[in-house]
Amino acid sequence: MKAQKKLEITHYRKLSLVLRYSIHSYLPSSSVTTSTVGLMSSVVAPEKPTSNTMGPKEVELILVKEQNGVQFTSSTLVAPTPPQTNPSGEERETWGKKIDFLLSVIGFAVDLANVWRFPYLCYKNGGGEMDEKTRGGGWGEKAHVGLERVDKGSAFLVPYMFFMLIAGMPLFYMELALGQYNREGAAGVWKICPIFKGVGFTVILISLYVGFYYNVIISWALFYLFSSFTSELPWVHCNNSWNSPNCSDWADNSSVSDIYKSTPAQEYFERGVLHIQDSNGIDNLGRPRWQLTSCLGVVIVLLYFSLWKGVKTSGKVVWITATMPYVVLTVLLIRGVTLPGAIDGIKAYLSVDFLKLCDAQVWIDAATQICFSLGVGFGVLIAFSSYNKFSNNCYRDAIITSSINSLTSFFSGFVVFSFLGYLSQKHNVALDKVARDGAGLVFVIYPEAIATLPGSSVWAVIFFIMLLSLGIDSAMGGMESVITGLMDEFKCLHKHRELFTLFIVVSTFLISLFCVTNGGMYVFTLLDHFAAGTSILFGVLIEAIGIAWFYGVDRFSDDIEEMIGHRPGPYWRLCWKFVSPCFLLFMVVISFATFNPPSYGTYTFPPWANMVGWCLAISSMSMVPLYAIYKLCILPGKFCNRLAYAITPETEHHLVDNGEVRQFTLKHWLVV
């Protein structure tokens, strides 16, 4: 008898198998079904759908032989990956590999500002003050004390990390989760709260406006790259046709007034590349310069063929554009730390003075850097994550990519200040005379430093390849935000992605032509000042309020749990509901309170130009109230009924018909 029982158990072990059934109803996580031994081939029939249908679930059935001839079936629910569909019901494109998505997000977030803005802010907010008794002296006196400057240092990293934790990472995580769950672009995701759909159009417009001038920066880098393939770099001396009588080498700076002094590198950028001397201001632009127009055309072609097939192609391009900057930065750092004076520059970058934390400007600079460095509010993170698989761990992605972005900014500071320290010592000038941010750092100061190195042409080629890589993938992200956002909103465009992408990039190219004229720098400055300043802060503020308060942070947490298997902790929920919105509101107020009209050098923009700039900013911000009014007007019923439909997810409109509106209950507003 024992031998027979052992034989039966062995027989059933051999026949053990896993049966997967897709059923359209909820089953208990563990159930027991009995049958006789002879019913080995029996089939478990799926239950009929009920009103609780939540989508297909896979059930894993494992057959086990037990005593007394009874067969027990243990079932376990396994949630399958839902069909990846777009709004039109067709299969939605997904990233070829997970690494494609991560590199795309990193490539977008890590851009030129990580190199030309963050390191300068660390230095600027460290004081960098010279002894008071040396102020007002000649260039020689300033140079001597500049190298022995009082390193009061920078406490900038303290508020930067603080704002990163309470606002940067939570908002980054929020956008990734929002796009991945709803699987649509910046406008389409607002089916969760239709009245806020206008903020989707706000961020799409902002990304479009930024593309008008951001591509021009890449064309400058391309122009410099072509100019670097010479035995002698064109910004080394003052003997060129574009140089003015005020041009002076660093060696002659002691006899030249600060007001009129200009270096060969500075004149090459302003007079040799931009030809700004041929324009009197923004009302006298002139024609587009063919050299820059050609470079801009090359950039547009690169963008088009990187985007025309969707994330399948752009996900492969970023393998080069997102990784190249790290290779080049490492090579430049190795070269930079071997230069004389490099250590002095790095010390000035790293030294810390916590007394600077009492300066409000330090906190404002840190908060502003957080808002713009991570790339929230451009719709790019939403667009990229919408192509993820539903069960992708967006929480882990948010932590990894936002951390890499900040570490890259910090790392680039070593590269920048090793060369600035070298330039300061070589030309015997104070460090604060060579430390600057913006285009002046990467197109004037850094080329100046590179020109003094042996094999300068090779180093120049390497440096400008890095700038191209930093710029291209960020520009790709901005374009993808526009393309995905509009395609998901207007379903007829899905079948014509190639043509629609061509339309977007050509339109961007035509507007960008204003920035490559003789007076193009004035247009560039105006766009840079108004296109994505206060408006981007306003857009993210409305986005945070719409998700955390109207849609509900508890409901949003349920969505995340459905994707990754666990709810966000209390820290994230508190940041989403209270801390981040307060931070953003503070930044919007500060942005208005500290607004200064744009200027370029000594040039002041006329009133009409400032009016055009404000119209540009308001055009994007106005999408929020305009769409809200439009939505309330087209909905049926009385105002309260319209409002209920407008703030309730589209999938729950049937509850509004039954008088069940979550947002009309006190619990909805208090729960965290």
N, C-alpha and C positions, 0 to 999 in steps of 0.2 A: 504493500500500500504506500509506504514511504517512497519507494522507488518510482511508483507511478506518479505520485504528487510532485516529486522532484523533476520528473520528465515533463510534466505539464508546465511547471514554472519556467523551465528552460525553454520550452516551446514558445511560451508567450514573451519571454525576453527577446527571442529572435524576431518575433512578430511586432515588437513595440515600434511604434511609428508616431509621427507628428502629423495631425490632420489640421489644416487651416481652413476656416470657413469665413467668408465675409458676410456678415449679417447686418441688418439695418435696425437693430434695437439694442437696448442695454441688456446685458446679462450680468448676473452676479459674478463677482471676481472668483468665486470658488463654488462649484456645484457638483453634485454626485448623481450619476445616472446608473441605474442597474439594468442588467440584461443577463440572459443565460449565456452559458459558454458557447452555445451554438450560434449566437448572434454576432459573431466577429465581423461580418460584412455589413452590419446595419449602418445606416446613415442618419446623422443628426440633422433634422430639417430645421432651417432657419425660421425664427418667429416672424410674424407679420409686422410691418412697421407700425409704430405707435406714434402718438403725438409728441413723445419725448425724443424723437429721432435726433441724434447728434452726429450722424454720418457713419460710415462703415467702420466696424471694429473687427479685428482678427481674433479668433479664438483658438488657442492651442490646446488640443485634446490629446492626452497621453493615456493609453490603455494599460491597465495594471491587473494582473490575475491575483485574486485573493481566494481565501478559503471558502468552503461551502459552495463552490461553483458560481460565485457571484463576481461579476466584472464591474469594477468601479472606474468611472471616467472623471479625471480631474481636469478642469478647464481653467485657463488663464487668459485674461484679456490682454491683447497686445495691440496698441494703436498703430495702424499703418500710416505711412506718409500719405497725406491727402493729395489728390490730383493737383498738380501745379497749373492753375488756370489763370487766365487774365480776365478782365472785366467782360469781354465779349464771349466768355465761355470756352475759348480755345485754350489749348495747352500753353502755359506760360513758360517762357524761356528761363532756364536756371544757369547758374555758374557752372562751368565745366568742372572745376575743382574748388574745394574750400579755400585753398591758398590764393586762387584768383580773386576771390572776394576780399580777403584780408589785405592783399597787396594793393587792390584798387582803393580801399578805404585809407590805407596808410599813405598811398601815393597822393590821394586828394588832400588829406589833412596836413601832410608834410609838404609845404610849398616854400616859395621864396621868402615868406615872412619868417620862417624858422631860422633862416640864415641872416636876414638883414634887419630884423626887428627885435627878436628876443635877446640876443647877446648885447645889443646896444642898451636895452632897457635895464639889464642887469648892471651894466657899467654906469649908466646915467643915474640910477637910483642908489648908487654907492657913494655919491658925492663927487669924487674925483677933483676935489678942490686943491688948489695950490696955496702955499703959504701966502698970507695976505701981504706980506712985505715985498713980495716979488711982483705983484700985480702992476700992470702998467709999464713994465720994462720992455726992452726990445726983444726980438726973436731969440737972441742968444740967451738972455736971462730966463725967458720962459722955458726954453728947451732944457736948461740945466735943472730947473726946479721940477719940470714936468717928469723927468726921469726919477726924481726923488719925491714924488707927490705924496701927500698924506693919504694913505689908503684907508679912508674911512669905510670903504667897502660897500657892499650891496646886501641889503636884507630883502631884496626883491623876491627871492625864492620863497620866502615865508608866506607872504600874501598870495603869491602865485599858486603854491601848493594848496593853500587853504581854499581858495576859490575853485581850484581844480576838483577838490573833494566834494564841496557843497553844491557846485553848479556845473562844472565842466563835464565830469563823468556821468552824473545823473541825466543831464540833457542829452549827452551822447548815447547813453543806454536807451533813453526814451525814444529817440528817433529810430534807432536800429530796430527796436521791438515793434514800433508802430508800423514801419514799412514791411517788416517780415510777416506780421500777423495779417495785415489787410491786403498784402500783395498788390499794391497799387502805388502810383506816384504821389507826389506831394499834394495834389488836389484830390485825387480819388480816395485817399485814406480817410477823408473827412465824411464818409458815409456813416462814421460812428457818431458824428454830431454835425449835421448838415449846415447849420447856421454859421459854422466856422470855416466853411470851405474856402472863403475868400482869402484866408491866410495861406492856403496852398497856392493860389495865384500870386500872392505877394512874394513868396520865396522863389517861384518860377521866374517872375519878372526881375527880381534881384539878381538871380543867376545869369539871366540874359544880359542885363546891364553890365555886370562885371565882365562878361565875355567880350564886351565892346572894347575894353581897354586892357584886360589881362593878356589877351593874345598879342598885344603890341609889345609887352615886356618880353615875351618869348621871341618876337621878331628882332628886338634889340640884341638879345643874346645870340641869335643866329647870325646877325650882322657882325658882331664882335668875333664869333667863331670863324667866319670866313676871313675876317681881317687878320686873324692870328696866324694864318698860314703864310708867314713871311719870315725872312731872316731877321728883320728888325721890326718890332711892334710899332705901329703908327702913333702911339701915344707916349713915346719916349722923350721926344724933344719938341722944340717950338719952331722948327724950320718948315712946317707944312703950310700949304696954301690957306688952310682955314684958321691958322693961329692969328691972334690979335697982338698988338704991341704990348698988352698987359700980361702976356704969357711969360711965365718965369719958372725956371727949374727950382726944385727945393733948395738947391745950394745957394741960390741968389735971393732967397726969401727974406734975408735980414735987411735987404735994402728996398723991399717992396712993401707998400702999405697993405694992411689986411683987407681994406675995402676994395682995392683994385687988383689984388693978386689973383692969379689963376694959374693952375698947373697945366702941364701938357695933357694929362689924363682928363682933367676937367674940361678943357677946351675941345678935346677930341670928342667927348660925349655930347657937349652942348652945341658945338659949332661944326664938328666933322660928321657926326651921326645925325643929330636932330636938325641942324642948320637953323637954330632958333634966332640967330642974328639977322636972318632975313625976314623976320616977322616983328611987328610992333606990338602985338597982343592978340587976344582971342578974336578980335574983330578984323584981323588981317592974317588969315591962315595961309593963303597961297595954295598951290597945287600939291597933291601927294607926291612925295619923292619916290622915284622909281626903284631905288635901291631898297628902301624900307618896304615899299609895296611888294616887291618881289619876295622879300623875306617873309612878309605877312602871308603872302599867297602860299608859300611852302608850308607854313604853320597850319593854315586852313586845310590844305590837302592832307597833311599828316593826321589832323583831327578827324577829317571825314572818313578816311580809310581805317581809322581806329574805332570808329563808332558805327559805321553804316550797317554792320551785321549784328549789332547789339553786344551783349556782354560776352558772347562767345569769342569775339575778336578783341574787344577792349581788355578782356581778362588775360589775354596772351601778351598784349603790348606792355602791360604794367610789370611783367616779369623783368623787363629791361628798365623801364622808366622809374619804377619804384625802388629797385635795388641799386641802380647805378650811382645815385647820390651818396649812398653809404660807402661804396668802394672809393669814390673820389674824395669824400670827406676824410676817410682814413688815410689815403695817400697824402693829401694836403696836410693833415695833422702831423704825420711822420716827418714831412719836409719842414713844416712850420716850426716845430719844437727844436729843430737843429739850428735855427737861425739866431743870430745874436739879438738880444733884447726880447726874445719870445717869452722868456720866463717872467719878465717884468709885466708884459701885457697880460699873461694868464693870472698873475697875482692880482692885478687890478680888477680882473673879471671875477675872481673868486672871493676876494676879501669881504668880510661881513661886518656890518655895524648895525646892531639892533636898534640904535637910537633913531635910525631912519624910519622905523616903523611908526614913529610919531608924525611923520609927514604924510598928509592925506594924499598927495600926488602919487606916492609909491603904491598905495592901495588902488587908486583909480587906474594907474598904468597896468597893474597886475590884472585887475578885473577886465579891462579892455582887451588885454592880450589873450585871456582865457576865452572871451566871447568870439574872437576872430580866428584864433589859432586852430581850434578843433574843427571848425567848419560846420557847426550846427547852424540851422536856420537857412541854409542854401537849398534844402531839399535833396541834396546829394546822398546823404546817409539813408534817407527814406527810399530813394530810387534804387540804390545799390542793394539794400537789404530786401527789397521787394522781390529780388531774383534769387533769394536764398530758399533752401528747402524749409518747409514749415517747422520741422523739428530741430533746426539748427540752433546751437547754443549761443544766442545773441548776447547773453550776459557776459560770457567769457570773451567774446569778440570785442565787446565794448571796453572791457578792462585792458585787454592786450593792445588794441589799436590806440586808445587814448594815452596809455602809458608810453608806448613807443613814440608817439608824437612829441610828448613832453621831453623824453630822454633825448630825442634827436635835436630839439631846440637847445638843450643844455650842452650836448656834445658839440654842436656846431660852434658854440661860443669859444671853445678851446681853439678851434681852427681859426676863427676870425681874429681873436685877440693875440694869438701867437704871431700872426702876420702884422697886426697893428702895432704890437710891441716892437717888432723888428723895424717897421717903417718909422716909428717914433725915434728909435735910437739911430738909425741910419741917417736920417735927415736932421737929427738934433733938434726936434721940436717936441712940444708937450703932447702927451697921449691924447688929451682932449681935443687937440687940433686935427687929429686924423680919425678919431672915433665918431662915426655918424651912422644913421640908419637910412633905410629906404634905398632908392635907386642909386644914390650917391655912394653907398658902400660897395655895391657889387659892380657898378659900372665906372667908378672913378677911383676910389681908394684901393680896392683889391687889385684891379689892373695895374695901378701905380706900383703896388708892392711886387706883383709878379714880374713886372718889367725890369726890376733890379736883380732878378735871379739869373744864374747861369742857365742856359737853355730855356729862356723865358717864353719863347713861342710854344714849346711843348707844354709848359705849365699853363699857359693861357688857353690852349686847346682843351686841356683836361678840365679846367675850371668852367669854361663856358659850356662844355658838354654836360657838366653837372647842373648848371642853371637851366639848360634845355630840358633835362630830365625832370627837374623839380617843377618846371612850369607846365610841361605837356600833360602829365597825368592829372594835375589840378584842373587844367582847362578841360580835359576830358570829363572829369567829374561834373563840372558846371554845365557842360553841354548835355550830358546824360540826364541831369536833373530836369532840364527844359524838355528834352525829347520824350523821356518816360512820362513826365507829368502831363504833357499835352496829349500824348498818344493814349494814355489810360483814360483820359477825360473824353477824348473824341475818338470813339472806337473805330471809326472808318479809316483812321490813319494806320491801324495795325498792319494792314496788308501792303502798305506803301512806306515802310520804314526807310528804305534807301532814299526815296525821293524826298521824304519829309526831312531827313537828316541833311540832305543836300540843301534844301531850302533854308534850314536854320543856320548852317555854317556859312552859306553865301550871304545871307542877310547880315550876319555878324561881321563878315569881311567888309561889306559895303559901308557899314556904320564906322568900322574901325579905320577906314581910310582918312577920316577927319583927324585921327591921331598920328598919322604919318606925314602930315603936311609940315611946312616950315614952322607954323605955329601950333603943331599938333600937341606939343607938351602942355600947352595951356588947356586944351580940350581934355587931355589925359588927366591933368590935375583936377579939373572940375568934376570929371566922372568919378575919380578916385575919392574925392571928398564927399560926394553926395549919394552915389549909387548904392553903397552898402555900409553906411555909417549908422545913423539913428534908425533907419528903416529895418535893418537886420535885427537889431535889438528889439524893436517893436514886434517884429514878426515872431521871434522866438518867445517873447512874453505872451502873446496871444495864443500861441501853440501850447505853451505850458498850462495856461489857464483852461483852455478848451479840453485838454486831456485830463488833467488832474481834478478839475472842479466840475465841469459839465458832463463829460463822459464818465468820470469817476475813477479815482485812483484805485479803488477796490476792484472795479470791473477791469481796469487795465491790468491789474495784477493777476486777475483770473485768466486773462488772455495770455499773459506770459507763462503762467503755470501750465496752460494747455499746450504751449509750444515746447518748453524746456523741462517740464516735470516738477517744478517747484516755484513757489511764489517769491517775489522779491521781499527782502527783509524789511523791518521797520525803518531802517536808515534810508533806504531808497524811497520808500513811500512818503516819509516825512519831507525829504528833499523835494520830491515832485510836487507835493501839495502846498508846502509852506516856504521852504528855504529858497529854492530856485526861482519861483515867481517873485519873491521879495527882492532877491538879488537882481533880477532882470528889471524890475520896476525901478530900483535904485539906479541902475545903469542908464535907463531911458531918461530919467530925470537929470542925471549928471550930464548926459550927452547934450541935452537941450541947454542946460545951465552953463556949460563950458564951451558952447559953440563959438568958433571963430571963423570968419569968412576965409575962403581959400586964398592962397597967394603962392607965387613962385618967385623965389628970390626977392627982389625989390618990386616985382610987378604985383599990382593990386587989381583984382578983377572988377570990372564995371558992375553997377547994380543990376543991369539986365542979365548978366551972366549968372549972378547969384540967384536971381529969380528963376532962371532956367534950371539951375541945380536943384532948387527947392521943389520945383514942379516935378523933376525926375524922382526925387525922394518921395513926394506925396503921392505920385502916380502908383507906386507899389503899395504904400501903406493904405491908400484909400480903397484897395480891393476888399479889405476886411469889412468896413461898414457898408460899402456898396452892395456886396454880395449878400450880406445879412438882410438888408432892406429888400433886395430882389427876392430872396427866399421867402420872407414873410409875406410878400405881396402875391406870390403865385400859389401859395398853399391855400386850401379851401377852409371855410368855416370862420368862426369868430377869432379875435386876436389871441385869446388864451389857447384855443385849439391849434391855431397856426404855430404859436410859440412852442407848444408841446411837441408837435411834429418836427419842428426845426431843431430842437435840442435832444431829440430821441434818436438812437441809431435806426437806420432805415430798416434793419431786420426786425425791429420791435414796434413798428408802426401799428401793428394789429393790437398791441397792448394799449396804445393811445385810444383806439376805438372803444376799448372796454373801460376807459377811464383810469388806466394804470400808468402813471407817469412817475418814474423814480425820482426825477429831478424836482418834483413838486412835494417831496417828503423831506423832513428835517434830517432823517437818518442819512440820506444821500450826501448831504453837505458836511456832516460831522464825521462820518466814518473815514478812517485812515487804513 
